[in-house]
Amino acid sequence: MNFINKLNAAWAANDSLLCVGLDPDMDRLPAQFRGTPDGIFRFCTEIIDATADLACAFKPQIAYFAALGAEGQLERISAYLRHRHPHIPLILDSKRGDIGATAKQYAREAYDRYGADAVTVSPYMGADSVEPYMEWQRGVIVLCRTSNPGGSDLQFLEVNGKPLYQHVAQLVADKWNSNGQCALVVGATFPEEIRAVRAIVGDMPLLIPGIGAQGGDIEATVRAGRTDAGTGMMINSSRAILYAAPQAGEDFAQAARRVAEETRQAINAHR
Amino acid sequence: MNFINKLNAAWAANDSLLCVGLDPDMDRLPAQFRGTPDGIFRFCTEIIDATADLACAFKPQIAYFAALGAEGQLERISAYLRHRHPHIPLILDSKRGDIGATAKQYAREAYDRYGADAVTVSPYMGADSVEPYMEWQRGVIVLCRTSNPGGSDLQFLEVNGKPLYQHVAQLVADKWNSNGQCALVVGATFPEEIRAVRAIVGDMPLLIPGIGAQGGDIEATVRAGRTDAGTGMMINSSRAILYAAPQAGEDFAQAARRVAEETRQAINAHR
């Protein structure tokens, strides 16, 4: 099943627009998981099992694995997700950006090695940094408007009366998405910009980081980004779920589940 | 030694502006190296030994390793280079682009895991996608103008009367390079644009892909990009050297050495 169809099915099956980000920071893992690569696998798969009926996608951030030389654990986690929860899409967040033969190697990494349903990519090198991914019939999620302070350095530069990020949205909508495989990254900290992107791209899915630990406003985000069907978004939360402070009687996975459920409900209240 | 000083020393010691790219495509390796991860290590280290006195840097492209799950071989190659040819800088070509805590994980990957002297990064997410690298006192090589057809999709958009890539050059020169650790990627296929970037960034080093297999003009590139000292560039060639067709009596490493020497001389003829 292609990424967009799989995402649509997961939105419906779990009544959820919540994407759970997997950023396993060794310094923040519960004590029983620290210090060994296998601990990363056990932590992430416990989080997956605790939240798989509440999420529309899981998004591992490859940097946390790469820094530790733990790509093998990411392979195991990906295989586990495909086996145990095959209806939930896997988004590899690697923000790759390269061209031609090199981009094809990155596509192999994402789709063949990790079995990802979609991968994040940077638009800076243009169409031929996205085109090689299309061959796989999976998803390509292009950076458009990011939620960090420096995001405006380039993305907000004015080009023909419009900020650069809107040109990126237009390029993807008009040209790069010819096979219907694309989505966009738009940060939650700028709801008016989510609205502008939504107006440009129709029903294209948006991956929206920035709620939870990064402080984005859920209501404003959902109102700005929802499609007529009340979907169209993968609203990501990573640290607020992974490292939720357990309340009385909870362990880390129960705390993660509680925060995931609260977040899902907070999103659904405004769909 | 920091990256810029090490690069200056390598330019002088080898009288060379040639950067040798390491893109080990399993389908193109000589038969004796195919099919095993160890073959990648042996191929790359034979190329390194055959060209280390002719190069100012080596630049492994991480996508080729990532596609095969061969990061362990890249660790071995990096360690080999540091041990055998410690005066030649290692540039990790990974074009990472992320922010804050995630960018810091990528910096750990590049500098701690692989021991890279410099790493390529994408500017699309702005200053806070570059800042986390600064802590390491190594090199950060920012994508500016790339040599691929789609490079113009974003980089040539006009912002205040100037193309976007010139804004990136200005941003790096004026703000991001406050510690003197930055360089820029500027493709060889547009010599006039190399000239424009050189005028903006003073003596900042430029990493210039696009000669060799990609067809860039060496004379025009060197005349456009050289500094007053006749240096300032890492002119990259990957496939033309790695997969040079052996002439009578040569093996692949001798052929690579011959092409590297020819390229070094062709560059030096115009410095």
Interface residues (C-beta under 8 A of the other chain):
Chain A: D23 D25 Q61 A63 Y64 A66 A67 G69 E71 G72 E75 K95 R96 G97 D98 I99 G100 A101 T102 A103 Q105 Y106 R108 E109 D112 R113 S122 P123 Y124 M125 G126 A127 D128 S129 E131 L143 T146 N148 P149 G150 G151 S152 D153 L154 Q155 L157 E158 V159 N160 L164 H167 V168 L171
Chain B: D23 D25 Q61 A63 Y64 A66 A67 G69 E71 G72 E75 K95 R96 G97 D98 I99 G100 A101 T102 A103 Q105 Y106 R108 E109 D112 R113 S122 P123 Y124 M125 G126 A127 D128 S129 E131 L143 T146 N148 P149 G150 G151 S152 D153 L154 Q155 L157 E158 V159 N160 L164 H167 V168 L171
